[in-house]
Amino acid sequence: MKHFELREICNYLLQYNRINSIKRVDDLTLRFDFEGKLLLYASLQRGNSHFFIAKEYKESREYGAPFDTLLKKYFTNSIIEKIFVLEGNRIVRFAIKHKSSYKSQKYILQLEFTGRNTNAIILDEKESVIEALRHIDKSVSFRQVRVGEILKPLPKIEFKEEVIKIENIEDFLYQTYKNETKLKLEIAKNAKLNSLEIKKKRLEKILNGLENEEELIKKSEELAQNGALILANLQNIKAYEKEIKLMDFENNLIKISMPKDARTPQEAANMLYKNSKRLKQKGKFLHLEKENLQSKIDFLIHLKNLIQNAQSLETLNILMPKQSGKRAKEEMSSNFESFYLRGHKIMVGKNERGNEELLKNAKKSDLWFHLKDLPSAHVLVRTDKQNLPDEVTLFAAKICANFSKIQKGSYLVDYTQRRNVRVVEGSFVNYVNYKTIKILKE
């Protein structure tokens, strides 16, 4: 954030006399509550530190480090004495007075929006460090930040900025939040889309590298015939021969290469029969392998579309959470995919086998989703016999529509408890007592 912007923000904050609380709501984000009238956030990310205002900002978790404990102790219901920006630095100081049962004490919260040195430091009146968000050792910086040590000032710098009057501070801070959120969303999207594209290309390479079924069957029949010819001519084949010429069963002269590891003609025939059987089996089930790979590729295409249209970081992390390598491999090898929203597990079948597995393993109270009157992916939500929030129901319906092989447009999705679904054959079902929700596939 620019030096003049920090000055304007501090001047705006001087209308408040009290800070109700200062709390860490994310690893590098602090929330200031000014008299219950303004919630101001400070992002202390190195290289991108700034103040902002958000209409909604969900706390990632509760923090209990010494820094957080002292923020609560010294800055809860504290009286503001001064809020200002240090000359020659992008450093904001909140000087406050805190009244305890025994006496009134003064403390300073120093926010450093200084790139490499970005930090939040609690100081006493003598400029001694009480605690800090980041402890900095003198081995990594000329200025250490260490509890009990006097905090040395940073060298002053000259700012050559075009000063622009900010007409409405709160609008400016809210727009800052929107811009930063949009940027983070695009960066996260691109990272996840690139990851999915790499997986997709890897699967496509495997799929394109699979042998042709007809060629496998033809090769299998050829090996079987060669084995039969060898057995029919055992008396005429020398044990040491590596290549032989024989008349086939249609009286054509053919050349047969003997397996390298075969010690006798009999062993060579057995090896050819064995290889023939293996190729025949491989050719027989090759279409299943192709279907499995194609279903995974289709799933990634649908997931990429959802990622591309995601409107928030929260949605991105639901669709594609961080996973260990082992966990990611397990998910990719499964016939269905799982998502988690508000503690509820949402599963979608990647293929017909996945749909069948979901139906087979579902509990009676689980909620089942399917496109109305159309072939569709099956979606199942674990309810644990609880009512689902509308948000979870809507998300599950969107998953159902977006992972089905349908064009963009508006669709109806039926949903009901698994107890109301009767399997006719495979994943083909009949169902009753259902509700319907309208979904737009983008």
C-alpha positions in Angstrom: 0.0 0.0 0.0 1.2 3.5 -0.8 2.4 5.9 1.9 -0.2 8.5 1.1 -3.0 5.9 1.2 -1.9 4.8 4.7 -2.0 8.4 5.8 -5.5 8.9 4.5 -6.7 5.7 6.2 -5.2 6.7 9.5 -6.8 10.2 9.3 -10.1 8.5 8.7 -9.7 6.2 11.7 -9.2 9.1 14.0 -12.9 9.6 14.2 -13.0 6.5 16.6 -12.0 6.7 20.2 -11.9 3.0 21.1 -10.9 -0.3 19.7 -13.2 -3.1 20.8 -10.8 -5.9 19.7 -7.9 -6.9 17.4 -7.9 -10.5 16.3 -6.0 -12.7 13.9 -8.6 -14.2 11.5 -6.1 -15.8 9.1 -2.5 -16.7 9.2 -1.4 -13.2 8.0 -4.6 -11.2 8.5 -5.7 -9.1 11.5 -9.2 -7.8 12.1 -9.8 -4.5 13.9 -13.2 -3.7 15.5 -13.6 0.0 16.0 -16.5 0.6 18.4 -18.6 -2.1 16.7 -19.0 0.3 13.8 -16.2 -0.6 11.5 -14.4 -3.9 10.9 -11.0 -3.1 9.3 -8.7 -5.9 8.1 -4.9 -5.7 7.7 -3.3 -8.2 5.4 0.4 -8.7 6.3 1.5 -10.8 3.4 5.0 -10.0 2.3 5.0 -8.1 -1.0 1.3 -7.5 -0.9 0.4 -6.0 2.5 -2.6 -3.7 2.7 -5.7 -2.6 4.6 -9.2 -3.7 3.4 -12.8 -3.9 4.3 -14.9 -7.0 3.5 -18.7 -7.4 3.8 -18.0 -11.0 4.8 -14.7 -12.6 5.9 -14.7 -16.1 7.4 -12.2 -16.8 10.1 -9.9 -19.7 9.0 -9.5 -20.9 12.6 -8.9 -19.8 16.2 -5.3 -18.7 17.0 -3.7 -19.1 20.4 -0.1 -18.1 19.9 1.5 -15.7 22.4 1.1 -12.9 19.9 -2.7 -13.6 19.7 -3.0 -13.9 23.5 -1.4 -10.5 24.0 -3.4 -8.8 21.3 -6.5 -9.9 23.2 -5.1 -8.9 26.6 -3.8 -5.4 25.7 -6.1 -4.3 22.9 -9.5 -5.4 23.9 -11.7 -2.4 24.9 -8.6 -0.1 24.5 -8.7 3.7 24.3 -7.1 5.1 21.1 -4.5 7.8 21.9 -3.1 8.1 18.4 -3.1 6.5 15.0 -0.4 7.7 12.6 2.0 6.8 9.8 5.8 7.1 10.5 7.5 9.6 8.3 9.7 8.0 5.7 8.2 4.5 6.0 5.1 2.6 5.3 4.6 1.9 9.0 1.3 2.5 10.9 1.2 2.8 14.6 -1.8 2.3 16.9 -1.0 3.9 20.2 -3.5 2.9 22.8 -4.2 3.1 26.6 -5.4 -0.1 28.3 -7.0 0.0 31.7 -6.7 -3.1 33.9 -8.0 -3.6 37.4 -4.8 -2.1 38.8 -3.6 0.6 36.5 -3.7 2.2 33.1 -0.9 1.2 30.7 0.1 2.3 27.2 1.0 0.0 24.3 1.7 0.3 20.6 0.7 -2.0 17.8 3.1 -1.4 14.9 2.1 -2.6 11.4 4.9 -2.6 8.9 3.8 -2.6 5.3 7.4 -2.7 4.1 7.7 -5.6 1.7 10.5 -7.9 3.1 10.1 -6.6 6.7 6.3 -6.8 6.7 5.2 -7.5 10.3 2.9 -6.7 13.2 4.8 -5.9 16.4 3.5 -5.2 20.0 5.6 -2.6 21.8 5.6 -1.0 25.2 6.2 2.7 25.9 10.0 2.3 25.8 9.9 0.8 22.3 10.7 -2.7 23.6 9.2 -5.7 21.8 6.6 -7.5 23.8 5.6 -9.9 21.0 5.4 -10.0 17.2 3.7 -11.9 14.4 7.1 -12.7 12.9 10.3 -13.0 15.0 13.3 -11.9 13.0 16.8 -13.0 13.9 19.8 -10.8 13.3 21.3 -13.5 11.1 18.7 -12.8 8.4 18.2 -9.1 8.9 20.1 -6.0 10.1 17.2 -5.4 12.5 16.2 -8.2 14.7 12.7 -8.5 16.2 13.1 -10.2 19.5 11.0 -10.2 22.7 12.5 -7.9 25.3 14.8 -6.1 22.8 14.4 -2.4 21.9 13.1 -2.2 18.3 15.4 -0.3 16.1 13.8 2.0 13.5 14.0 1.2 9.8 15.9 3.6 7.6 13.8 6.4 6.2 13.1 6.5 2.5 11.8 9.1 0.1 8.5 8.4 -1.5 7.9 9.7 -5.0 4.2 9.1 -5.3 1.5 10.8 -7.1 -0.9 11.8 -4.2 -4.5 11.2 -5.2 -7.4 12.3 -3.0 -9.4 9.4 -1.8 -13.0 10.5 -1.8 -14.5 7.7 0.2 -12.2 5.7 2.4 -14.6 2.8 3.0 -15.4 2.4 -0.7 -11.7 2.5 -1.4 -10.9 -0.2 1.1 -13.8 -2.4 0.0 -12.6 -2.0 -3.7 -9.1 -3.0 -2.5 -10.6 -6.2 -1.1 -12.5 -7.0 -4.3 -9.4 -6.4 -6.5 -7.2 -8.5 -4.3 -9.8 -11.3 -4.1 -10.2 -11.3 -7.8 -6.4 -11.5 -8.3 -6.1 -14.3 -5.8 -9.0 -16.2 -7.5 -7.4 -15.9 -10.9 -4.0 -17.0 -9.7 -5.6 -20.0 -7.9 -7.7 -20.9 -10.9 -4.8 -20.9 -13.2 -2.7 -23.1 -10.9 -5.5 -25.6 -10.5 -6.4 -25.6 -14.2 -2.7 -26.2 -15.1 -2.6 -29.1 -12.7 -5.7 -30.6 -14.2 -4.5 -30.1 -17.8 -1.2 -32.0 -16.9 -3.3 -34.9 -15.5 -5.5 -34.8 -18.6 -2.6 -34.9 -21.0 -1.0 -37.7 -19.0 -4.2 -39.8 -19.3 -4.6 -39.0 -23.0 -1.0 -40.1 -23.7 -1.8 -43.5 -22.0 -5.1 -43.8 -23.9 -3.5 -43.0 -27.2 -0.7 -45.4 -26.5 -2.9 -48.4 -26.0 -2.7 -51.1 -28.6 -5.4 -51.8 -31.2 -7.9 -54.5 -30.2 -8.1 -56.0 -33.7 -4.3 -56.1 -33.9 -4.0 -57.8 -30.6 -6.5 -60.5 -31.5 -4.8 -61.0 -34.9 -1.4 -61.4 -33.2 -2.9 -63.8 -30.6 -4.3 -66.0 -33.4 -1.0 -65.9 -35.2 0.9 -67.1 -32.1 -1.6 -69.8 -31.5 -1.3 -71.1 -35.0 2.5 -71.0 -34.8 2.4 -73.0 -31.6 0.1 -75.6 -33.3 2.4 -75.8 -36.3 5.5 -76.4 -34.1 3.6 -79.2 -32.2 2.6 -80.8 -35.5 6.2 -80.8 -36.8 8.2 -81.6 -33.6 9.9 -84.5 -35.3 11.4 -82.2 -38.0 12.6 -79.4 -35.7 16.1 -79.4 -34.2 16.4 -78.2 -30.6 19.0 -75.5 -31.5 17.1 -73.9 -34.4 16.2 -70.2 -33.7 14.1 -69.8 -36.8 12.2 -72.3 -38.8 10.3 -72.5 -42.1 7.1 -74.6 -42.1 4.0 -75.1 -44.3 0.9 -73.8 -42.5 -2.5 -75.5 -42.5 -3.4 -73.8 -45.8 -0.2 -75.1 -47.4 1.7 -71.7 -47.4 5.4 -71.5 -46.4 5.8 -69.3 -43.3 8.8 -68.3 -41.2 8.6 -68.7 -37.4 11.0 -67.2 -34.9 11.4 -69.4 -31.8 11.1 -67.7 -28.4 14.6 -66.8 -27.1 14.2 -68.6 -23.8 12.8 -71.8 -25.3 15.1 -74.8 -24.8 13.1 -77.3 -26.8 10.5 -77.1 -29.7 7.9 -78.3 -27.2 8.7 -75.5 -24.8 8.7 -73.0 -27.7 5.1 -74.1 -28.6 4.0 -73.8 -25.0 5.4 -70.3 -24.7 3.7 -69.3 -27.9 0.4 -70.6 -26.6 0.9 -68.8 -23.4 1.6 -65.5 -25.1 -1.4 -66.0 -27.4 -3.7 -66.5 -24.4 -2.2 -63.3 -22.7 -2.8 -61.2 -25.8 -6.3 -62.6 -26.3 -7.2 -61.7 -22.7 -5.6 -58.3 -23.1 -7.6 -57.6 -26.3 -10.8 -58.9 -24.7 -10.6 -56.3 -21.8 -8.9 -53.5 -23.7 -12.2 -51.7 -24.3 -12.8 -51.6 -20.5 -9.4 -50.0 -20.0 -10.1 -47.5 -22.7 -13.6 -46.7 -21.2 -12.0 -46.3 -17.7 -9.3 -43.9 -19.0 -11.9 -41.9 -21.1 -14.2 -41.6 -18.1 -11.3 -40.1 -16.1 -10.5 -37.7 -18.9 -14.2 -36.7 -19.2 -14.3 -36.1 -15.4 -11.3 -33.8 -15.6 -12.9 -31.8 -18.4 -16.1 -31.3 -16.4 -14.0 -30.4 -13.3 -12.0 -27.9 -15.4 -15.2 -26.3 -16.5 -16.4 -26.0 -12.8 -13.0 -24.5 -11.8 -13.2 -22.0 -14.6 -16.6 -20.8 -13.6 -15.9 -20.8 -9.8 -16.7 -17.4 -8.2 -14.8 -17.8 -5.0 -11.7 -19.2 -3.4 -13.9 -21.3 -1.1 -15.6 -23.0 -4.1 -12.2 -23.7 -5.6 -10.9 -25.3 -2.5 -14.1 -27.5 -2.3 -13.7 -28.6 -5.8 -10.0 -29.2 -5.6 -8.6 -29.2 -2.1 -4.9 -29.6 -1.4 -4.0 -33.3 -1.3 -1.0 -35.4 -0.6 0.4 -37.3 -3.6 -0.9 -40.6 -2.1 -4.4 -39.2 -1.6 -4.5 -37.7 -5.1 -3.6 -41.1 -6.6 -6.3 -42.8 -4.6 -8.9 -40.3 -5.8 -7.9 -40.6 -9.4 -8.0 -44.4 -9.4 -11.5 -44.4 -7.9 -14.7 -44.7 -9.9 -16.2 -41.8 -8.1 -15.0 -38.5 -6.7 -15.7 -36.9 -3.3 -16.2 -33.3 -2.3 -16.7 -31.8 1.1 -19.0 -28.9 1.9 -19.9 -27.8 5.5 -18.9 -31.2 6.8 -21.0 -33.1 4.3 -19.5 -35.6 1.9 -20.8 -35.3 -1.7 -19.9 -38.1 -4.1 -20.3 -38.2 -7.9 -19.9 -41.3 -10.1 -17.2 -40.9 -12.8 -18.7 -43.7 -14.9 -21.4 -46.3 -14.9 -19.4 -48.5 -12.5 -19.0 -45.5 -10.2 -22.8 -44.9 -10.3 -23.4 -48.5 -9.4 -20.9 -48.4 -6.5 -22.6 -45.3 -5.1 -26.0 -47.0 -5.2 -24.7 -50.1 -3.6 -22.8 -48.5 -0.8 -25.3 -45.7 0.1 -27.2 -45.6 3.4 -31.0 -45.3 3.3 -31.1 -41.8 4.6 -28.4 -40.5 2.1 -29.7 -38.0 -0.5 -29.5 -39.2 -4.1 -29.5 -36.8 -7.2 -30.2 -37.4 -10.9 -31.1 -35.3 -13.9 -34.8 -35.5 -14.6 -35.7 -37.7 -17.6 -32.0 -37.7 -18.9 -29.0 -40.0 -18.6 -26.9 -38.5 -15.8 -24.1 -38.9 -13.3 -25.4 -40.1 -10.0 -24.6 -37.9 -6.9 -24.9 -39.0 -3.3 -24.7 -36.9 -0.2 -24.0 -38.4 3.2 -26.7 -36.9 5.6 -26.1 -38.9 8.8 -29.9 -38.7 9.2 -29.6 -34.9 9.4 -31.4 -32.3 7.3 -29.1 -30.8 4.7 -28.4 -27.0 4.5 -29.9 -25.5 1.3 -26.3 -24.6 0.2 -25.3 -28.3 0.2 -28.4 -29.4 -1.7 -27.8 -26.7 -4.3 -24.1 -27.6 -4.7 -24.9 -31.3 -5.0 -27.4 -30.6 -7.8 -24.8 -28.4 -9.6 -22.3 -31.3 -9.4 -24.9 -33.6 -10.8 -25.6 -31.3 -13.8 -22.0 -30.4 -14.4 -20.6 -33.9 -14.4 -23.3 -35.2 -16.7 -22.7 -35.5 -20.5 -25.1 -32.6 -21.4 -24.7 -29.3 -23.2 -24.7 -25.9 -21.4 -28.2 -24.8 -20.4 -30.9 -25.0 -17.8 -31.8 -28.5 -16.4 -34.0 -30.0 -13.7 -32.4 -32.2 -11.1 -34.4 -34.7 -9.0 -33.4 -35.7 -5.5 -34.7 -38.0 -2.9 -33.5 -40.3 -0.1 -31.7 -43.5 -1.2 -34.5 -45.5 0.4 -36.8 -44.2 -2.4 -34.6 -45.4 -5.2 -35.1 -48.9 -6.7 -32.3 -50.4 -8.8 -33.7 -52.0 -12.0 -30.4 -53.1 -13.5 -26.8 -51.8 -13.1 -27.2 -48.0 -12.5 -30.7 -47.9 -14.2 -33.2 -47.0 -11.5 -36.8 -46.0 -10.6 -37.5 -43.5 -7.8 -40.4 -41.9 -6.0 -41.1 -39.2 -3.4 -38.6 -36.8 -5.0 -38.1 -33.0 -5.1 -36.8 -31.1 -8.1 -34.4 -28.2 -8.3 -33.6 -26.1 -11.4 -29.8 -25.8 -12.3 -27.9 -23.8 -14.9 -24.9 -25.6 -16.4 -22.5 -22.9 -17.6 
